[in-house]
Amino acid sequence: MASLSPDLDIALTQLTERLLTQEQTYAETYVMAKGQLYRTELHLCPVPPSELPADL
């Protein structure tokens, strides 16, 4: 699995840390990008190390 960008990885890691600090594993919101509204959803699911992709 290839990363989209280091900046995106950092932003998602920070968001994950904030959610887990609040004991949440799900977030939903609406965002505007390129003149279009999008609903975004984030689900946090623990993954055992044995299930990680080899290229991580």
FENHU-V997682 format. One record per residue. N is the residue number from 0. RES is the residue in three letters. SS is DSSP state (alpha for helix, beta for strand, coil for the rest). OMEGA is omega in whole degrees, -180 to 180 (none if undefined). D_LAST is the distance of its C-alpha to the last C-alpha in whole Angstrom. Layout:
n: <N & N>
res: <RES & RES>
ss: <SS & SS>
omega: <OMEGA & OMEGA>
d_last: <D_LAST & D_LAST>
This chain:
n: <0 & 1 & 2 & 3 & 4 & 5 & 6 & 7 & 8 & 9 & 10 & 11 & 12 & 13 & 14 & 15 & 16 & 17 & 18 & 19 & 20 & 21 & 22 & 23 & 24 & 25 & 26 & 27 & 28 & 29 & 30 & 31 & 32 & 33 & 34 & 35 & 36 & 37 & 38 & 39 & 40 & 41 & 42 & 43 & 44 & 45 & 46 & 47 & 48 & 49 & 50 & 51 & 52 & 53 & 54 & 55>
res: <MET & ALA & SER & LEU & SER & PRO & ASP & LEU & ASP & ILE & ALA & LEU & THR & GLN & LEU & THR & GLU & ARG & LEU & LEU & THR & GLN & GLU & GLN & THR & TYR & ALA & GLU & THR & TYR & VAL & MET & ALA & LYS & GLY & GLN & LEU & TYR & ARG & THR & GLU & LEU & HIS & LEU & CYS & PRO & VAL & PRO & PRO & SER & GLU & LEU & PRO & ALA & ASP & LEU>
ss: <coil & coil & coil & coil & coil & alpha & alpha & alpha & alpha & alpha & alpha & alpha & alpha & alpha & alpha & alpha & alpha & alpha & alpha & alpha & alpha & coil & coil & coil & coil & beta & beta & beta & beta & beta & beta & beta & beta & coil & coil & beta & beta & beta & beta & beta & beta & beta & beta & coil & coil & coil & coil & coil & alpha & alpha & alpha & coil & coil & coil & coil & coil>
omega: <180 & 177 & 176 & 176 & 177 & 179 & 179 & 177 & -180 & -179 & -180 & 176 & 179 & 178 & 179 & 179 & 179 & 180 & -178 & 176 & 179 & -180 & 177 & 177 & -179 & 175 & 177 & 177 & 177 & 180 & 177 & 177 & 179 & 177 & -178 & 174 & 178 & 170 & 177 & 178 & 176 & 176 & 177 & -180 & 178 & -180 & 177 & -180 & -178 & -179 & 180 & 177 & -179 & -176 & 179 & none>
d_last: <7 & 8 & 9 & 13 & 13 & 13 & 16 & 15 & 12 & 15 & 18 & 16 & 15 & 19 & 20 & 18 & 20 & 23 & 23 & 22 & 25 & 27 & 26 & 25 & 22 & 23 & 25 & 26 & 28 & 29 & 29 & 30 & 29 & 31 & 34 & 32 & 32 & 28 & 28 & 24 & 23 & 20 & 20 & 18 & 17 & 16 & 13 & 13 & 11 & 12 & 11 & 7 & 6 & 6 & 4 & 0>
